[in-house]
């Protein structure tokens, strides 16, 4: 079963949003899918760093 999705509202700098839209398009994803993917990768990377002594 796919995880449940939650709708949120966020505020982004205009230049960040434009760059995110471009990157999402290059990855053939929606902006929402792209942000979700980037956040998952960032969280995994951050968690990996925490585990290292």
PDBQT receptor file of N, H, CA, C and O in Angstrom, charges set to zero:
ATOM      1  N   UNK A   1       0.840  -1.171   0.000  1.00  0.00    +0.000 N 
ATOM      2  CA  UNK A   1       0.000   0.000   0.000  1.00  0.00    +0.000 C 
ATOM      3  C   UNK A   1       0.894   1.247   0.000  1.00  0.00    +0.000 C 
ATOM      4  O   UNK A   1       1.878   1.305   0.737  1.00  0.00    +0.000 OA
ATOM      5  N   UNK A   2       0.560   2.218  -0.805  1.00  0.00    +0.000 N 
ATOM      6  H   UNK A   2      -0.240   2.171  -1.404  1.00  0.00    +0.000 HD
ATOM      7  CA  UNK A   2       1.323   3.470  -0.880  1.00  0.00    +0.000 C 
ATOM      8  C   UNK A   2       1.085   4.300   0.371  1.00  0.00    +0.000 C 
ATOM      9  O   UNK A   2      -0.006   4.277   0.940  1.00  0.00    +0.000 OA
ATOM     10  N   UNK A   3       2.100   5.030   0.795  1.00  0.00    +0.000 N 
ATOM     11  H   UNK A   3       2.986   5.049   0.333  1.00  0.00    +0.000 HD
ATOM     12  CA  UNK A   3       1.909   5.874   1.975  1.00  0.00    +0.000 C 
ATOM     13  C   UNK A   3       0.883   6.973   1.711  1.00  0.00    +0.000 C 
ATOM     14  O   UNK A   3       0.718   7.431   0.580  1.00  0.00    +0.000 OA
ATOM     15  N   UNK A   4       0.204   7.383   2.768  1.00  0.00    +0.000 N 
ATOM     16  H   UNK A   4       0.338   7.011   3.687  1.00  0.00    +0.000 HD
ATOM     17  CA  UNK A   4      -0.787   8.455   2.643  1.00  0.00    +0.000 C 
ATOM     18  C   UNK A   4      -0.086   9.777   2.358  1.00  0.00    +0.000 C 
ATOM     19  O   UNK A   4       1.007  10.031   2.862  1.00  0.00    +0.000 OA
ATOM     20  N   UNK A   5      -0.700  10.583   1.576  1.00  0.00    +0.000 N 
ATOM     21  H   UNK A   5      -1.588  10.376   1.167  1.00  0.00    +0.000 HD
ATOM     22  CA  UNK A   5      -0.172  11.906   1.249  1.00  0.00    +0.000 C 
ATOM     23  C   UNK A   5      -0.923  12.951   2.055  1.00  0.00    +0.000 C 
ATOM     24  O   UNK A   5      -2.120  12.809   2.301  1.00  0.00    +0.000 OA
ATOM     25  N   UNK A   6      -0.227  13.988   2.461  1.00  0.00    +0.000 N 
ATOM     26  H   UNK A   6       0.746  14.103   2.260  1.00  0.00    +0.000 HD
ATOM     27  CA  UNK A   6      -0.816  15.076   3.227  1.00  0.00    +0.000 C 
ATOM     28  C   UNK A   6      -0.585  16.363   2.466  1.00  0.00    +0.000 C 
ATOM     29  O   UNK A   6       0.535  16.640   2.038  1.00  0.00    +0.000 OA
ATOM     30  N   UNK A   7      -1.625  17.148   2.292  1.00  0.00    +0.000 N 
ATOM     31  H   UNK A   7      -2.536  16.923   2.640  1.00  0.00    +0.000 HD
ATOM     32  CA  UNK A   7      -1.489  18.436   1.620  1.00  0.00    +0.000 C 
ATOM     33  C   UNK A   7      -1.014  19.470   2.623  1.00  0.00    +0.000 C 
ATOM     34  O   UNK A   7      -1.506  19.540   3.749  1.00  0.00    +0.000 OA
ATOM     35  N   UNK A   8      -0.034  20.282   2.188  1.00  0.00    +0.000 N 
ATOM     36  H   UNK A   8       0.366  20.225   1.273  1.00  0.00    +0.000 HD
ATOM     37  CA  UNK A   8       0.456  21.374   3.013  1.00  0.00    +0.000 C 
ATOM     38  C   UNK A   8       0.593  22.615   2.148  1.00  0.00    +0.000 C 
ATOM     39  O   UNK A   8       0.543  22.542   0.920  1.00  0.00    +0.000 OA
ATOM     40  N   UNK A   9       0.762  23.724   2.787  1.00  0.00    +0.000 N 
ATOM     41  H   UNK A   9       0.802  23.784   3.784  1.00  0.00    +0.000 HD
ATOM     42  CA  UNK A   9       1.004  24.968   2.080  1.00  0.00    +0.000 C 
ATOM     43  C   UNK A   9       2.357  25.489   2.551  1.00  0.00    +0.000 C 
ATOM     44  O   UNK A   9       2.607  25.567   3.753  1.00  0.00    +0.000 OA
ATOM     45  N   UNK A  10       3.227  25.845   1.616  1.00  0.00    +0.000 N 
ATOM     46  H   UNK A  10       3.024  25.782   0.639  1.00  0.00    +0.000 HD
ATOM     47  CA  UNK A  10       4.534  26.381   1.971  1.00  0.00    +0.000 C 
ATOM     48  C   UNK A  10       4.798  27.655   1.170  1.00  0.00    +0.000 C 
ATOM     49  O   UNK A  10       4.153  27.914   0.154  1.00  0.00    +0.000 OA
ATOM     50  N   UNK A  11       5.739  28.424   1.639  1.00  0.00    +0.000 N 
ATOM     51  H   UNK A  11       6.263  28.214   2.464  1.00  0.00    +0.000 HD
ATOM     52  CA  UNK A  11       6.156  29.636   0.947  1.00  0.00    +0.000 C 
ATOM     53  C   UNK A  11       7.604  29.460   0.526  1.00  0.00    +0.000 C 
ATOM     54  O   UNK A  11       8.462  29.136   1.346  1.00  0.00    +0.000 OA
ATOM     55  N   UNK A  12       7.874  29.675  -0.762  1.00  0.00    +0.000 N 
ATOM     56  H   UNK A  12       7.177  29.939  -1.429  1.00  0.00    +0.000 HD
ATOM     57  CA  UNK A  12       9.221  29.525  -1.307  1.00  0.00    +0.000 C 
ATOM     58  C   UNK A  12       9.669  30.818  -1.963  1.00  0.00    +0.000 C 
ATOM     59  O   UNK A  12       8.851  31.603  -2.442  1.00  0.00    +0.000 OA
ATOM     60  N   UNK A  13      10.972  31.028  -1.977  1.00  0.00    +0.000 N 
ATOM     61  H   UNK A  13      11.637  30.390  -1.588  1.00  0.00    +0.000 HD
ATOM     62  CA  UNK A  13      11.504  32.146  -2.755  1.00  0.00    +0.000 C 
ATOM     63  C   UNK A  13      11.190  31.882  -4.221  1.00  0.00    +0.000 C 
ATOM     64  O   UNK A  13      11.234  30.738  -4.674  1.00  0.00    +0.000 OA
ATOM     65  N   UNK A  14      10.876  32.926  -4.953  1.00  0.00    +0.000 N 
ATOM     66  H   UNK A  14      10.840  33.855  -4.585  1.00  0.00    +0.000 HD
ATOM     67  CA  UNK A  14      10.472  32.789  -6.355  1.00  0.00    +0.000 C 
ATOM     68  C   UNK A  14      11.543  32.082  -7.193  1.00  0.00    +0.000 C 
ATOM     69  O   UNK A  14      11.224  31.226  -8.018  1.00  0.00    +0.000 OA
ATOM     70  N   UNK A  15      12.809  32.441  -6.977  1.00  0.00    +0.000 N 
ATOM     71  H   UNK A  15      13.069  33.135  -6.307  1.00  0.00    +0.000 HD
ATOM     72  CA  UNK A  15      13.880  31.824  -7.761  1.00  0.00    +0.000 C 
ATOM     73  C   UNK A  15      14.022  30.332  -7.446  1.00  0.00    +0.000 C 
ATOM     74  O   UNK A  15      14.328  29.535  -8.333  1.00  0.00    +0.000 OA
ATOM     75  N   UNK A  16      13.803  29.959  -6.192  1.00  0.00    +0.000 N 
ATOM     76  H   UNK A  16      13.554  30.606  -5.472  1.00  0.00    +0.000 HD
ATOM     77  CA  UNK A  16      13.874  28.546  -5.815  1.00  0.00    +0.000 C 
ATOM     78  C   UNK A  16      12.741  27.768  -6.481  1.00  0.00    +0.000 C 
ATOM     79  O   UNK A  16      12.955  26.662  -6.979  1.00  0.00    +0.000 OA
ATOM     80  N   UNK A  17      11.563  28.331  -6.491  1.00  0.00    +0.000 N 
ATOM     81  H   UNK A  17      11.389  29.229  -6.087  1.00  0.00    +0.000 HD
ATOM     82  CA  UNK A  17      10.427  27.665  -7.129  1.00  0.00    +0.000 C 
ATOM     83  C   UNK A  17      10.671  27.486  -8.624  1.00  0.00    +0.000 C 
ATOM     84  O   UNK A  17      10.400  26.416  -9.170  1.00  0.00    +0.000 OA
ATOM     85  N   UNK A  18      11.177  28.513  -9.285  1.00  0.00    +0.000 N 
ATOM     86  H   UNK A  18      11.397  29.382  -8.842  1.00  0.00    +0.000 HD
ATOM     87  CA  UNK A  18      11.430  28.413 -10.727  1.00  0.00    +0.000 C 
ATOM     88  C   UNK A  18      12.469  27.337 -11.032  1.00  0.00    +0.000 C 
ATOM     89  O   UNK A  18      12.305  26.557 -11.970  1.00  0.00    +0.000 OA
ATOM     90  N   UNK A  19      13.527  27.297 -10.247  1.00  0.00    +0.000 N 
ATOM     91  H   UNK A  19      13.661  27.930  -9.484  1.00  0.00    +0.000 HD
ATOM     92  CA  UNK A  19      14.557  26.275 -10.454  1.00  0.00    +0.000 C 
ATOM     93  C   UNK A  19      13.998  24.883 -10.175  1.00  0.00    +0.000 C 
ATOM     94  O   UNK A  19      14.324  23.925 -10.876  1.00  0.00    +0.000 OA
ATOM     95  N   UNK A  20      13.157  24.775  -9.150  1.00  0.00    +0.000 N 
ATOM     96  H   UNK A  20      12.892  25.553  -8.580  1.00  0.00    +0.000 HD
ATOM     97  CA  UNK A  20      12.547  23.490  -8.810  1.00  0.00    +0.000 C 
ATOM     98  C   UNK A  20      11.631  23.018  -9.925  1.00  0.00    +0.000 C 
ATOM     99  O   UNK A  20      11.624  21.835 -10.265  1.00  0.00    +0.000 OA
ATOM    100  N   UNK A  21      10.858  23.933 -10.496  1.00  0.00    +0.000 N 
ATOM    101  H   UNK A  21      10.864  24.894 -10.219  1.00  0.00    +0.000 HD
ATOM    102  CA  UNK A  21       9.983  23.584 -11.624  1.00  0.00    +0.000 C 
ATOM    103  C   UNK A  21      10.804  23.052 -12.794  1.00  0.00    +0.000 C 
ATOM    104  O   UNK A  21      10.433  22.057 -13.417  1.00  0.00    +0.000 OA
ATOM    105  N   UNK A  22      11.922  23.719 -13.092  1.00  0.00    +0.000 N 
ATOM    106  H   UNK A  22      12.223  24.527 -12.587  1.00  0.00    +0.000 HD
ATOM    107  CA  UNK A  22      12.774  23.285 -14.200  1.00  0.00    +0.000 C 
ATOM    108  C   UNK A  22      13.367  21.902 -13.943  1.00  0.00    +0.000 C 
ATOM    109  O   UNK A  22      13.388  21.051 -14.832  1.00  0.00    +0.000 OA
ATOM    110  N   UNK A  23      13.845  21.691 -12.725  1.00  0.00    +0.000 N 
ATOM    111  H   UNK A  23      13.828  22.383 -12.003  1.00  0.00    +0.000 HD
ATOM    112  CA  UNK A  23      14.431  20.392 -12.382  1.00  0.00    +0.000 C 
ATOM    113  C   UNK A  23      13.382  19.283 -12.396  1.00  0.00    +0.000 C 
ATOM    114  O   UNK A  23      13.662  18.164 -12.826  1.00  0.00    +0.000 OA
ATOM    115  N   UNK A  24      12.180  19.594 -11.926  1.00  0.00    +0.000 N 
ATOM    116  H   UNK A  24      11.953  20.503 -11.577  1.00  0.00    +0.000 HD
ATOM    117  CA  UNK A  24      11.097  18.611 -11.943  1.00  0.00    +0.000 C 
ATOM    118  C   UNK A  24      10.754  18.226 -13.376  1.00  0.00    +0.000 C 
ATOM    119  O   UNK A  24      10.530  17.055 -13.679  1.00  0.00    +0.000 OA
ATOM    120  N   UNK A  25      10.715  19.211 -14.240  1.00  0.00    +0.000 N 
ATOM    121  H   UNK A  25      10.896  20.163 -13.994  1.00  0.00    +0.000 HD
ATOM    122  CA  UNK A  25      10.409  18.935 -15.647  1.00  0.00    +0.000 C 
ATOM    123  C   UNK A  25      11.489  18.051 -16.273  1.00  0.00    +0.000 C 
ATOM    124  O   UNK A  25      11.176  17.113 -17.007  1.00  0.00    +0.000 OA
ATOM    125  N   UNK A  26      12.741  18.346 -15.989  1.00  0.00    +0.000 N 
ATOM    126  H   UNK A  26      12.995  19.108 -15.393  1.00  0.00    +0.000 HD
ATOM    127  CA  UNK A  26      13.841  17.531 -16.513  1.00  0.00    +0.000 C 
ATOM    128  C   UNK A  26      13.759  16.088 -16.010  1.00  0.00    +0.000 C 
ATOM    129  O   UNK A  26      14.124  15.151 -16.720  1.00  0.00    +0.000 OA
ATOM    130  N   UNK A  27      13.277  15.924 -14.783  1.00  0.00    +0.000 N 
ATOM    131  H   UNK A  27      12.981  16.685 -14.206  1.00  0.00    +0.000 HD
ATOM    132  CA  UNK A  27      13.150  14.594 -14.188  1.00  0.00    +0.000 C 
ATOM    133  C   UNK A  27      11.819  13.933 -14.550  1.00  0.00    +0.000 C 
ATOM    134  O   UNK A  27      11.530  12.824 -14.098  1.00  0.00    +0.000 OA
ATOM    135  N   UNK A  28      11.006  14.617 -15.369  1.00  0.00    +0.000 N 
ATOM    136  H   UNK A  28      11.241  15.518 -15.736  1.00  0.00    +0.000 HD
ATOM    137  CA  UNK A  28       9.690  14.123 -15.779  1.00  0.00    +0.000 C 
ATOM    138  C   UNK A  28       8.813  13.807 -14.565  1.00  0.00    +0.000 C 
ATOM    139  O   UNK A  28       8.185  12.751 -14.487  1.00  0.00    +0.000 OA
ATOM    140  N   UNK A  29       8.790  14.751 -13.625  1.00  0.00    +0.000 N 
ATOM    141  H   UNK A  29       9.301  15.608 -13.688  1.00  0.00    +0.000 HD
ATOM    142  CA  UNK A  29       7.991  14.608 -12.410  1.00  0.00    +0.000 C 
ATOM    143  C   UNK A  29       7.212  15.900 -12.181  1.00  0.00    +0.000 C 
ATOM    144  O   UNK A  29       7.549  16.951 -12.726  1.00  0.00    +0.000 OA
ATOM    145  N   UNK A  30       6.173  15.801 -11.371  1.00  0.00    +0.000 N 
ATOM    146  H   UNK A  30       5.900  14.947 -10.928  1.00  0.00    +0.000 HD
ATOM    147  CA  UNK A  30       5.478  17.010 -10.949  1.00  0.00    +0.000 C 
ATOM    148  C   UNK A  30       6.362  17.712  -9.916  1.00  0.00    +0.000 C 
ATOM    149  O   UNK A  30       7.280  17.105  -9.365  1.00  0.00    +0.000 OA
ATOM    150  N   UNK A  31       6.085  18.973  -9.660  1.00  0.00    +0.000 N 
ATOM    151  H   UNK A  31       5.339  19.466 -10.108  1.00  0.00    +0.000 HD
ATOM    152  CA  UNK A  31       6.855  19.714  -8.658  1.00  0.00    +0.000 C 
ATOM    153  C   UNK A  31       6.696  19.028  -7.300  1.00  0.00    +0.000 C 
ATOM    154  O   UNK A  31       7.668  18.890  -6.557  1.00  0.00    +0.000 OA
ATOM    155  N   UNK A  32       5.495  18.606  -6.980  1.00  0.00    +0.000 N 
ATOM    156  H   UNK A  32       4.705  18.718  -7.583  1.00  0.00    +0.000 HD
ATOM    157  CA  UNK A  32       5.241  17.930  -5.707  1.00  0.00    +0.000 C 
ATOM    158  C   UNK A  32       6.059  16.640  -5.593  1.00  0.00    +0.000 C 
ATOM    159  O   UNK A  32       6.683  16.384  -4.563  1.00  0.00    +0.000 OA
ATOM    160  N   UNK A  33       6.050  15.840  -6.647  1.00  0.00    +0.000 N 
ATOM    161  H   UNK A  33       5.544  16.048  -7.484  1.00  0.00    +0.000 HD
ATOM    162  CA  UNK A  33       6.826  14.595  -6.640  1.00  0.00    +0.000 C 
ATOM    163  C   UNK A  33       8.315  14.882  -6.502  1.00  0.00    +0.000 C 
ATOM    164  O   UNK A  33       9.027  14.189  -5.774  1.00  0.00    +0.000 OA
ATOM    165  N   UNK A  34       8.773  15.899  -7.199  1.00  0.00    +0.000 N 
ATOM    166  H   UNK A  34       8.195  16.462  -7.789  1.00  0.00    +0.000 HD
ATOM    167  CA  UNK A  34      10.189  16.242  -7.168  1.00  0.00    +0.000 C 
ATOM    168  C   UNK A  34      10.619  16.710  -5.773  1.00  0.00    +0.000 C 
ATOM    169  O   UNK A  34      11.651  16.278  -5.259  1.00  0.00    +0.000 OA
ATOM    170  N   UNK A  35       9.826  17.592  -5.167  1.00  0.00    +0.000 N 
ATOM    171  H   UNK A  35       8.987  17.943  -5.584  1.00  0.00    +0.000 HD
ATOM    172  CA  UNK A  35      10.153  18.073  -3.818  1.00  0.00    +0.000 C 
ATOM    173  C   UNK A  35      10.153  16.905  -2.834  1.00  0.00    +0.000 C 
ATOM    174  O   UNK A  35      11.030  16.823  -1.974  1.00  0.00    +0.000 OA
ATOM    175  N   UNK A  36       9.193  16.015  -2.949  1.00  0.00    +0.000 N 
ATOM    176  H   UNK A  36       8.481  16.081  -3.648  1.00  0.00    +0.000 HD
ATOM    177  CA  UNK A  36       9.121  14.844  -2.073  1.00  0.00    +0.000 C 
ATOM    178  C   UNK A  36      10.381  13.987  -2.221  1.00  0.00    +0.000 C 
ATOM    179  O   UNK A  36      10.945  13.533  -1.226  1.00  0.00    +0.000 OA
ATOM    180  N   UNK A  37      10.816  13.770  -3.455  1.00  0.00    +0.000 N 
ATOM    181  H   UNK A  37      10.358  14.139  -4.263  1.00  0.00    +0.000 HD
ATOM    182  CA  UNK A  37      12.016  12.971  -3.722  1.00  0.00    +0.000 C 
ATOM    183  C   UNK A  37      13.260  13.637  -3.134  1.00  0.00    +0.000 C 
ATOM    184  O   UNK A  37      14.079  12.979  -2.492  1.00  0.00    +0.000 OA
ATOM    185  N   UNK A  38      13.394  14.934  -3.357  1.00  0.00    +0.000 N 
ATOM    186  H   UNK A  38      12.729  15.468  -3.879  1.00  0.00    +0.000 HD
ATOM    187  CA  UNK A  38      14.558  15.669  -2.851  1.00  0.00    +0.000 C 
ATOM    188  C   UNK A  38      14.593  15.639  -1.319  1.00  0.00    +0.000 C 
ATOM    189  O   UNK A  38      15.653  15.454  -0.721  1.00  0.00    +0.000 OA
ATOM    190  N   UNK A  39      13.443  15.820  -0.699  1.00  0.00    +0.000 N 
ATOM    191  H   UNK A  39      12.582  15.970  -1.185  1.00  0.00    +0.000 HD
ATOM    192  CA  UNK A  39      13.389  15.785   0.764  1.00  0.00    +0.000 C 
ATOM    193  C   UNK A  39      13.720  14.394   1.304  1.00  0.00    +0.000 C 
ATOM    194  O   UNK A  39      14.427  14.276   2.305  1.00  0.00    +0.000 OA
ATOM    195  N   UNK A  40      13.220  13.344   0.658  1.00  0.00    +0.000 N 
ATOM    196  H   UNK A  40      12.645  13.440  -0.154  1.00  0.00    +0.000 HD
ATOM    197  CA  UNK A  40      13.549  11.978   1.088  1.00  0.00    +0.000 C 
ATOM    198  C   UNK A  40      15.049  11.735   1.033  1.00  0.00    +0.000 C 
ATOM    199  O   UNK A  40      15.624  11.173   1.965  1.00  0.00    +0.000 OA
ATOM    200  N   UNK A  41      15.692  12.161  -0.068  1.00  0.00    +0.000 N 
ATOM    201  H   UNK A  41      15.224  12.617  -0.826  1.00  0.00    +0.000 HD
ATOM    202  CA  UNK A  41      17.136  11.983  -0.207  1.00  0.00    +0.000 C 
ATOM    203  C   UNK A  41      17.891  12.775   0.854  1.00  0.00    +0.000 C 
ATOM    204  O   UNK A  41      18.857  12.275   1.431  1.00  0.00    +0.000 OA
ATOM    205  N   UNK A  42      17.457  14.007   1.113  1.00  0.00    +0.000 N 
ATOM    206  H   UNK A  42      16.673  14.413   0.643  1.00  0.00    +0.000 HD
ATOM    207  CA  UNK A  42      18.108  14.848   2.114  1.00  0.00    +0.000 C 
ATOM    208  C   UNK A  42      17.981  14.227   3.509  1.00  0.00    +0.000 C 
ATOM    209  O   UNK A  42      18.948  14.194   4.271  1.00  0.00    +0.000 OA
ATOM    210  N   UNK A  43      16.795  13.741   3.833  1.00  0.00    +0.000 N 
ATOM    211  H   UNK A  43      16.010  13.767   3.215  1.00  0.00    +0.000 HD
ATOM    212  CA  UNK A  43      16.565  13.126   5.145  1.00  0.00    +0.000 C 
ATOM    213  C   UNK A  43      17.413  11.867   5.298  1.00  0.00    +0.000 C 
ATOM    214  O   UNK A  43      18.012  11.650   6.351  1.00  0.00    +0.000 OA
ATOM    215  N   UNK A  44      17.470  11.040   4.262  1.00  0.00    +0.000 N 
ATOM    216  H   UNK A  44      16.984  11.216   3.407  1.00  0.00    +0.000 HD
ATOM    217  CA  UNK A  44      18.288   9.825   4.324  1.00  0.00    +0.000 C 
ATOM    218  C   UNK A  44      19.765  10.183   4.523  1.00  0.00    +0.000 C 
ATOM    219  O   UNK A  44      20.458   9.551   5.320  1.00  0.00    +0.000 OA
ATOM    220  N   UNK A  45      20.237  11.189   3.801  1.00  0.00    +0.000 N 
ATOM    221  H   UNK A  45      19.673  11.702   3.153  1.00  0.00    +0.000 HD
ATOM    222  CA  UNK A  45      21.631  11.630   3.920  1.00  0.00    +0.000 C 
ATOM    223  C   UNK A  45      21.906  12.167   5.323  1.00  0.00    +0.000 C 
ATOM    224  O   UNK A  45      22.941  11.863   5.917  1.00  0.00    +0.000 OA
ATOM    225  N   UNK A  46      20.983  12.959   5.846  1.00  0.00    +0.000 N 
ATOM    226  H   UNK A  46      20.142  13.205   5.363  1.00  0.00    +0.000 HD
ATOM    227  CA  UNK A  46      21.140  13.525   7.178  1.00  0.00    +0.000 C 
ATOM    228  C   UNK A  46      21.149  12.422   8.239  1.00  0.00    +0.000 C 
ATOM    229  O   UNK A  46      21.955  12.457   9.169  1.00  0.00    +0.000 OA
ATOM    230  N   UNK A  47      20.261  11.455   8.096  1.00  0.00    +0.000 N 
ATOM    231  H   UNK A  47      19.606  11.427   7.341  1.00  0.00    +0.000 HD
ATOM    232  CA  UNK A  47      20.209  10.338   9.055  1.00  0.00    +0.000 C 
ATOM    233  C   UNK A  47      21.480   9.506   9.010  1.00  0.00    +0.000 C 
ATOM    234  O   UNK A  47      21.945   9.024  10.043  1.00  0.00    +0.000 OA
ATOM    235  N   UNK A  48      22.041   9.334   7.824  1.00  0.00    +0.000 N 
ATOM    236  H   UNK A  48      21.663   9.726   6.985  1.00  0.00    +0.000 HD
ATOM    237  CA  UNK A  48      23.282   8.571   7.674  1.00  0.00    +0.000 C 
ATOM    238  C   UNK A  48      24.423   9.291   8.396  1.00  0.00    +0.000 C 
ATOM    239  O   UNK A  48      25.242   8.651   9.055  1.00  0.00    +0.000 OA
ATOM    240  N   UNK A  49      24.478  10.604   8.274  1.00  0.00    +0.000 N 
ATOM    241  H   UNK A  49      23.813  11.124   7.738  1.00  0.00    +0.000 HD
ATOM    242  CA  UNK A  49      25.514  11.387   8.952  1.00  0.00    +0.000 C 
ATOM    243  C   UNK A  49      25.389  11.296  10.462  1.00  0.00    +0.000 C 
ATOM    244  O   UNK A  49      26.400  11.267  11.164  1.00  0.00    +0.000 OA
ATOM    245  N   UNK A  50      24.156  11.252  10.977  1.00  0.00    +0.000 N 
ATOM    246  H   UNK A  50      23.335  11.276  10.407  1.00  0.00    +0.000 HD
ATOM    247  CA  UNK A  50      23.925  11.160  12.421  1.00  0.00    +0.000 C 
ATOM    248  C   UNK A  50      24.441   9.836  12.982  1.00  0.00    +0.000 C 
ATOM    249  O   UNK A  50      24.907   9.778  14.120  1.00  0.00    +0.000 OA
ATOM    250  N   UNK A  51      24.356   8.777  12.183  1.00  0.00    +0.000 N 
ATOM    251  H   UNK A  51      23.977   8.823  11.259  1.00  0.00    +0.000 HD
ATOM    252  CA  UNK A  51      24.732   7.441  12.648  1.00  0.00    +0.000 C 
ATOM    253  C   UNK A  51      26.244   7.259  12.693  1.00  0.00    +0.000 C 
ATOM    254  O   UNK A  51      26.732   6.380  13.402  1.00  0.00    +0.000 OA
ATOM    255  N   UNK A  52      26.994   8.068  11.953  1.00  0.00    +0.000 N 
ATOM    256  H   UNK A  52      26.597   8.782  11.376  1.00  0.00    +0.000 HD
ATOM    257  CA  UNK A  52      28.440   7.929  11.926  1.00  0.00    +0.000 C 
ATOM    258  C   UNK A  52      29.040   8.530  13.194  1.00  0.00    +0.000 C 
ATOM    259  O   UNK A  52      28.622   9.598  13.642  1.00  0.00    +0.000 OA
ATOM    260  N   UNK A  53      30.043   7.820  13.781  1.00  0.00    +0.000 N 
ATOM    261  H   UNK A  53      30.383   6.953  13.417  1.00  0.00    +0.000 HD
ATOM    262  CA  UNK A  53      30.670   8.323  15.003  1.00  0.00    +0.000 C 
ATOM    263  C   UNK A  53      31.550   9.530  14.754  1.00  0.00    +0.000 C 
ATOM    264  O   UNK A  53      32.145  10.064  15.689  1.00  0.00    +0.000 OA
TER     265      UNK A  53
